[in-house]
Amino acid sequence: MTDIIKRNNVKIYGQGEQTILFAHGFGGDQTSWKYVFDAFTDQYRVILFDYVGSGNSDHSQFQPESYSSLSGFAQDILKVCAALNLHQVIYVGHSVSGMIGLLAALEKPEYFKKMIFLGPSARYLNDHEHDYIGGMDRSDLDAVFEMLDNNYLGFSRALAPSIMGEKTSVENQEELVESFSAADPAISQNFARVTLLSDTRAMLPKMTVPSITLQCADDMMAPETAGQYIHQHTPKNTYLEINTTGHCPHISAPDVVIKAINDYILN
Protein backbone atom coordinates (compact mmCIF):
# COMPACT_ATOMS: atom_id res chain seq x y z
CA MET A 1 0.00 0.00 0.00
CA THR A 2 2.70 2.48 1.01
CA ASP A 3 4.49 2.01 -2.31
CA ILE A 4 1.39 2.89 -4.35
CA ILE A 5 0.55 5.85 -2.10
CA LYS A 6 4.02 7.26 -2.65
CA ARG A 7 4.30 6.20 -6.29
CA ASN A 8 1.09 7.97 -7.28
CA ASN A 9 1.37 10.79 -4.73
CA VAL A 10 -2.02 9.89 -3.24
CA LYS A 11 -3.61 12.49 -0.97
CA ILE A 12 -6.68 11.89 1.19
CA TYR A 13 -8.95 14.63 2.54
CA GLY A 14 -12.22 14.63 4.48
CA GLN A 15 -13.89 12.06 6.69
CA GLY A 16 -17.10 11.09 4.92
CA GLU A 17 -18.21 7.50 4.39
CA GLN A 18 -18.61 7.96 0.63
CA THR A 19 -15.37 8.34 -1.34
CA ILE A 20 -14.86 10.59 -4.37
CA LEU A 21 -11.80 9.93 -6.52
CA PHE A 22 -10.65 12.76 -8.82
CA ALA A 23 -8.45 11.98 -11.85
CA HIS A 24 -6.60 14.67 -13.79
CA GLY A 25 -6.16 14.89 -17.55
CA PHE A 26 -3.19 15.24 -19.89
CA GLY A 27 -0.69 17.96 -19.03
CA GLY A 28 -1.92 18.35 -15.47
CA ASP A 29 -1.75 16.77 -12.07
CA GLN A 30 -3.95 16.58 -9.00
CA THR A 31 -3.56 20.33 -8.34
CA SER A 32 -5.83 20.97 -11.32
CA TRP A 33 -8.70 20.07 -8.96
CA LYS A 34 -7.71 22.66 -6.35
CA TYR A 35 -10.74 24.88 -7.03
CA VAL A 36 -13.18 21.95 -6.84
CA PHE A 37 -12.23 19.19 -4.41
CA ASP A 38 -12.39 21.23 -1.20
CA ALA A 39 -16.13 21.76 -1.74
CA PHE A 40 -16.65 18.05 -1.04
CA THR A 41 -14.39 17.41 1.95
CA ASP A 42 -17.03 18.20 4.59
CA GLN A 43 -19.30 15.38 3.46
CA TYR A 44 -17.04 12.98 1.57
CA ARG A 45 -13.66 11.36 1.71
CA VAL A 46 -11.81 12.87 -1.24
CA ILE A 47 -8.86 11.19 -2.91
CA LEU A 48 -6.46 12.88 -5.31
CA PHE A 49 -3.55 11.26 -7.11
CA ASP A 50 -1.07 11.77 -9.94
CA TYR A 51 -0.56 9.31 -12.76
CA VAL A 52 2.97 7.93 -12.78
CA GLY A 53 5.07 10.51 -14.62
CA SER A 54 2.81 13.43 -13.69
CA GLY A 55 3.02 15.93 -10.85
CA ASN A 56 4.81 14.67 -7.75
CA SER A 57 4.46 10.99 -8.58
CA ASP A 58 7.56 8.82 -8.70
CA HIS A 59 8.76 9.57 -12.23
CA SER A 60 11.37 6.81 -12.00
CA GLN A 61 8.51 4.30 -12.12
CA PHE A 62 7.39 5.48 -15.56
CA GLN A 63 7.99 2.83 -18.21
CA PRO A 64 6.82 3.79 -21.73
CA GLU A 65 5.82 0.22 -22.54
CA SER A 66 3.53 0.13 -19.49
CA TYR A 67 1.82 3.35 -20.57
CA SER A 68 1.59 2.72 -24.30
CA SER A 69 -2.22 2.73 -24.15
CA LEU A 70 -4.94 4.12 -21.91
CA SER A 71 -5.16 0.72 -20.22
CA GLY A 72 -1.82 1.40 -18.55
CA PHE A 73 -3.19 4.57 -16.98
CA ALA A 74 -6.33 2.67 -15.93
CA GLN A 75 -4.05 0.34 -13.97
CA ASP A 76 -2.90 3.32 -11.90
CA ILE A 77 -6.51 3.94 -10.90
CA LEU A 78 -7.11 0.30 -10.07
CA LYS A 79 -3.91 0.08 -8.02
CA VAL A 80 -4.88 3.15 -6.01
CA CYS A 81 -8.33 1.66 -5.36
CA ALA A 82 -6.82 -1.67 -4.33
CA ALA A 83 -4.21 -0.07 -2.07
CA LEU A 84 -6.91 1.88 -0.22
CA ASN A 85 -9.43 -0.98 -0.31
CA LEU A 86 -11.94 1.21 -2.12
CA HIS A 87 -15.34 0.03 -3.34
CA GLN A 88 -18.37 1.89 -4.71
CA VAL A 89 -16.32 5.02 -5.36
CA ILE A 90 -17.70 8.09 -7.11
CA TYR A 91 -15.16 8.73 -9.84
CA VAL A 92 -14.59 12.11 -11.50
CA GLY A 93 -12.33 12.08 -14.56
CA HIS A 94 -11.37 15.11 -16.61
CA SER A 95 -10.73 14.85 -20.35
CA VAL A 96 -8.94 11.59 -21.25
CA SER A 97 -9.43 10.41 -17.67
CA GLY A 98 -13.09 9.96 -18.49
CA MET A 99 -12.26 7.05 -20.78
CA ILE A 100 -9.39 5.89 -18.56
CA GLY A 101 -11.93 5.57 -15.78
CA LEU A 102 -14.32 3.71 -18.06
CA LEU A 103 -11.60 1.17 -18.85
CA ALA A 104 -10.94 0.76 -15.12
CA ALA A 105 -14.66 0.22 -14.51
CA LEU A 106 -14.83 -2.44 -17.21
CA GLU A 107 -12.11 -4.39 -15.41
CA LYS A 108 -13.30 -3.82 -11.83
CA PRO A 109 -16.89 -2.54 -11.83
CA GLU A 110 -17.23 -3.29 -8.13
CA TYR A 111 -14.82 -0.45 -7.37
CA PHE A 112 -17.19 2.18 -8.73
CA LYS A 113 -20.67 3.46 -7.85
CA LYS A 114 -20.98 6.34 -10.32
CA MET A 115 -18.66 7.92 -12.88
CA ILE A 116 -18.53 11.56 -13.91
CA PHE A 117 -16.86 12.33 -17.23
CA LEU A 118 -15.85 16.00 -17.57
CA GLY A 119 -15.13 16.89 -21.20
CA PRO A 120 -14.60 13.30 -22.37
CA SER A 121 -13.91 11.90 -25.82
CA ALA A 122 -13.84 8.30 -26.98
CA ARG A 123 -11.78 9.29 -30.02
CA TYR A 124 -10.14 12.63 -30.78
CA LEU A 125 -9.48 11.85 -34.42
CA ASN A 126 -12.28 12.29 -36.93
CA ASP A 127 -13.50 9.07 -38.56
CA HIS A 128 -15.32 10.28 -41.64
CA GLU A 129 -15.90 6.74 -42.89
CA HIS A 130 -18.19 6.16 -39.92
CA ASP A 131 -19.51 9.75 -39.68
CA TYR A 132 -17.71 10.32 -36.40
CA ILE A 133 -16.52 13.83 -35.51
CA GLY A 134 -13.91 13.82 -32.78
CA GLY A 135 -12.65 17.29 -33.60
CA MET A 136 -9.29 16.66 -35.29
CA ASP A 137 -8.11 15.46 -38.67
CA ARG A 138 -4.87 13.53 -39.04
CA SER A 139 -3.10 16.64 -40.33
CA ASP A 140 -4.07 18.45 -37.11
CA LEU A 141 -2.59 15.66 -35.00
CA ASP A 142 0.60 15.58 -37.05
CA ALA A 143 1.03 19.32 -36.48
CA VAL A 144 0.51 18.87 -32.74
CA PHE A 145 2.99 16.00 -32.56
CA GLU A 146 5.59 17.96 -34.53
CA MET A 147 5.26 20.90 -32.14
CA LEU A 148 5.46 18.56 -29.15
CA ASP A 149 8.65 16.99 -30.44
CA ASN A 150 10.40 20.17 -31.55
CA ASN A 151 9.29 22.80 -29.07
CA TYR A 152 7.38 21.52 -26.05
CA LEU A 153 7.30 24.86 -24.27
CA GLY A 154 6.15 26.52 -27.47
CA PHE A 155 3.42 23.90 -27.75
CA SER A 156 2.29 24.70 -24.23
CA ARG A 157 2.07 28.42 -24.84
CA ALA A 158 0.52 28.12 -28.30
CA LEU A 159 -2.27 25.68 -27.48
CA ALA A 160 -3.13 26.46 -23.86
CA PRO A 161 -5.43 29.41 -24.69
CA SER A 162 -7.37 27.32 -27.20
CA ILE A 163 -7.62 24.34 -24.86
CA MET A 164 -8.69 26.45 -21.91
CA GLY A 165 -11.09 28.42 -24.11
CA GLU A 166 -10.68 31.78 -25.79
CA LYS A 167 -13.37 33.29 -23.53
CA THR A 168 -11.54 32.38 -20.32
CA SER A 169 -9.29 34.77 -18.43
CA VAL A 170 -5.64 35.28 -19.23
CA GLU A 171 -4.88 34.13 -15.68
CA ASN A 172 -6.60 30.79 -16.32
CA GLN A 173 -4.75 30.38 -19.60
CA GLU A 174 -1.43 31.11 -17.92
CA GLU A 175 -2.24 28.57 -15.22
CA LEU A 176 -2.58 25.89 -17.89
CA VAL A 177 0.67 27.00 -19.54
CA GLU A 178 2.45 26.65 -16.20
CA SER A 179 0.94 23.20 -15.67
CA PHE A 180 2.08 22.01 -19.10
CA SER A 181 5.51 23.58 -18.66
CA ALA A 182 6.08 21.87 -15.31
CA ALA A 183 5.55 18.42 -16.82
CA ASP A 184 8.37 16.18 -18.03
CA PRO A 185 8.49 16.77 -21.83
CA ALA A 186 9.32 13.17 -22.77
CA ILE A 187 6.59 11.72 -20.57
CA SER A 188 4.12 14.35 -21.77
CA GLN A 189 4.89 13.50 -25.39
CA ASN A 190 4.05 9.88 -24.64
CA PHE A 191 0.84 10.80 -22.79
CA ALA A 192 -0.21 13.11 -25.62
CA ARG A 193 0.25 10.46 -28.30
CA VAL A 194 -1.55 7.81 -26.27
CA THR A 195 -4.39 10.25 -25.61
CA LEU A 196 -4.85 11.72 -29.06
CA LEU A 197 -4.54 8.39 -30.89
CA SER A 198 -6.84 6.53 -28.50
CA ASP A 199 -10.12 4.99 -29.62
CA THR A 200 -12.37 3.56 -26.93
CA ARG A 201 -15.61 3.63 -28.91
CA ALA A 202 -15.91 -0.16 -28.94
CA MET A 203 -15.70 -0.23 -25.14
CA LEU A 204 -18.62 2.10 -24.49
CA PRO A 205 -21.48 -0.44 -24.89
CA LYS A 206 -19.81 -2.74 -22.34
CA MET A 207 -20.09 -0.21 -19.53
CA THR A 208 -22.26 -1.22 -16.57
CA VAL A 209 -21.53 1.56 -14.05
CA PRO A 210 -23.91 4.56 -14.20
CA SER A 211 -22.23 7.67 -15.57
CA ILE A 212 -22.76 11.23 -16.71
CA THR A 213 -21.11 13.20 -19.50
CA LEU A 214 -20.58 16.85 -18.58
CA GLN A 215 -20.24 18.80 -21.82
CA CYS A 216 -18.94 22.34 -22.30
CA ALA A 217 -19.54 24.62 -25.25
CA ASP A 218 -16.64 25.60 -27.52
CA ASP A 219 -14.47 22.71 -26.35
CA MET A 220 -11.82 22.18 -29.02
CA MET A 221 -10.61 18.93 -27.46
CA ALA A 222 -14.00 17.34 -26.84
CA PRO A 223 -16.70 18.90 -29.03
CA GLU A 224 -20.37 18.28 -28.44
CA THR A 225 -20.39 15.58 -31.11
CA ALA A 226 -17.88 13.58 -29.05
CA GLY A 227 -19.87 13.95 -25.85
CA GLN A 228 -23.11 13.01 -27.58
CA TYR A 229 -21.45 9.92 -29.05
CA ILE A 230 -20.44 8.74 -25.59
CA HIS A 231 -23.94 9.37 -24.29
CA GLN A 232 -25.64 7.55 -27.16
CA HIS A 233 -23.40 4.47 -26.98
CA THR A 234 -22.88 4.08 -23.22
CA PRO A 235 -25.55 2.30 -21.15
CA LYS A 236 -26.80 4.26 -18.12
CA ASN A 237 -25.11 7.48 -19.28
CA THR A 238 -26.72 10.86 -18.67
CA TYR A 239 -25.78 13.87 -20.79
CA LEU A 240 -25.61 17.40 -19.41
CA GLU A 241 -24.43 20.57 -21.11
CA ILE A 242 -23.02 22.76 -18.38
CA ASN A 243 -23.10 26.53 -18.63
CA THR A 244 -19.47 27.26 -19.43
CA THR A 245 -16.96 27.06 -22.26
CA GLY A 246 -13.59 25.49 -23.00
CA HIS A 247 -11.96 22.22 -22.01
CA CYS A 248 -10.98 22.97 -18.40
CA PRO A 249 -14.09 24.21 -16.57
CA HIS A 250 -12.79 22.86 -13.25
CA ILE A 251 -10.25 25.67 -13.50
CA SER A 252 -12.20 28.37 -15.35
CA ALA A 253 -15.68 27.78 -13.85
CA PRO A 254 -15.29 25.62 -10.73
CA ASP A 255 -18.64 26.61 -9.21
CA VAL A 256 -20.45 25.29 -12.28
CA VAL A 257 -18.54 22.01 -12.08
CA ILE A 258 -19.11 21.65 -8.33
CA LYS A 259 -22.86 22.09 -8.80
CA ALA A 260 -23.00 19.58 -11.66
CA ILE A 261 -21.08 16.98 -9.64
CA ASN A 262 -23.22 17.57 -6.56
CA ASP A 263 -26.46 17.34 -8.51
CA TYR A 264 -25.46 14.04 -10.08
CA ILE A 265 -24.23 12.50 -6.84
CA LEU A 266 -27.45 13.41 -5.05
CA ASN A 267 -29.74 12.42 -7.93
Buried (B, 14 or more C-beta within 10 A) or exposed (E): EEEBBEBBBBBBBBEBEBBBBBBBBBBBBBBBBEBBBBBBBEBBBBBBBBBBBBBEBBBEBBEEEBBEEBBBBBBBBBBBBEBBEBEEBBBBBBBBBBBBBBBBBBEBEEBBBBBBBBBBBBBBBBEEEEEBBBBBEEEBBEEBBEBBEEEBEEBBBEBBBBBBBEEBEEEBBBBBBEBBBBBBBEBBBBBBBBBBBBBBBEBBEEBEBBBBBBBBBBBBBBBBBBBBBBBEBBEEBBBBBBEBBBBBBBBBBBEBBBBBBEEBBEE
